[in-house]
Amino acid sequence: TASFGASRRKNATQVESHEFTADVIEGLSQTPKRLHCKHLYDRRGSQLFDQICELSEYYPTRTELAIMNRNVDAIADQIGSNATLVELGSGSSQKTRILLDHLREPAAYLPVDISRGHLLETATRLRVEHPGLDIHPLVADFTQPIQIPPSVRGEKVCVYFPGSTIGNLESQDALKLFRNIHDLVGPKGGLLIGFDLQKDTDVLHAAYNDSQGITAAFNLNLLHRINREACGEFNVSQFEHLAVYDQTHGRIEISIVSTCDQTTHVAGHKFHFIKGERIHTEYSHKYTIEGFRDMAAATDFTAREVWTDEREWFAVMYLES
Ligand code: AVI
């Protein structure tokens, strides 16, 4: 599951569906039209994202995993002993396992995710795999400030934010998140973060325009979701996936493009599209190590160490507050 998490829980479905509908109507009323990328991760979207991670063209997941495997001892040294590890947008990922297997006497592990079911499943599994570890799942939206329960006592707090999910935030939101993390970990706290690096445009293009069309299905699923959950009437076959690399901003820009002039309705609201008009759905920022270091420094984090792969396609950085 991606780090924004699947946000559908049976008993909270109604409230969430109102919020989703309101958000969709607001986004489609803007010029240019836009939809928040967190809405890409309903149950189906999360399944499709898991498939993306397995694609030969989608290098980030396996590259980050290889970096973690190769450097986990050095990473554990940086984090130090008796640390409380807070994972933002925790998945069921192998990266977390590697880290937990190597941490020196961790005080506690706090996986944070917006999806309760997924979070509790992960916590149950981890309790079996790590019987001595104090595990406190937190159902929360990590883009908002979070609090560590007072019962959790470690020598320091380290936030783990893998997967380059930071890249899906616009720069102001990324800075805000860094500040929240800084407040959470306190003085001498840590942040272990994975981020994607700038590289050859063809490699980037292939990663977001895979030959099997899984990324296209992932993106267009958002229109299906609107039809399912927000009384939408999109004729999805009249829209296409578009992902292009914008070199100036160092980011992949993902949108859904209308292939003709058309009108659709969402919960009784009318939306007109001209041929070629885009709905922006996601950014995926690609950084340089220097640029990332500068962004972190603007929020008073200092880069202590960075690990990368031979091709320098992806980086994992340890920062201290
Ligand atoms: C979750 N996130 C880091 C992915 C990325 O690469 O930006 C989301 C994604 N969108 C399309 N493919 C993958």
Residues whose N, C-alpha, C, O or C-beta is under 5 A from the ligand:
A	BS01	AVI	A2 G163 S164 T165 Y283 S284
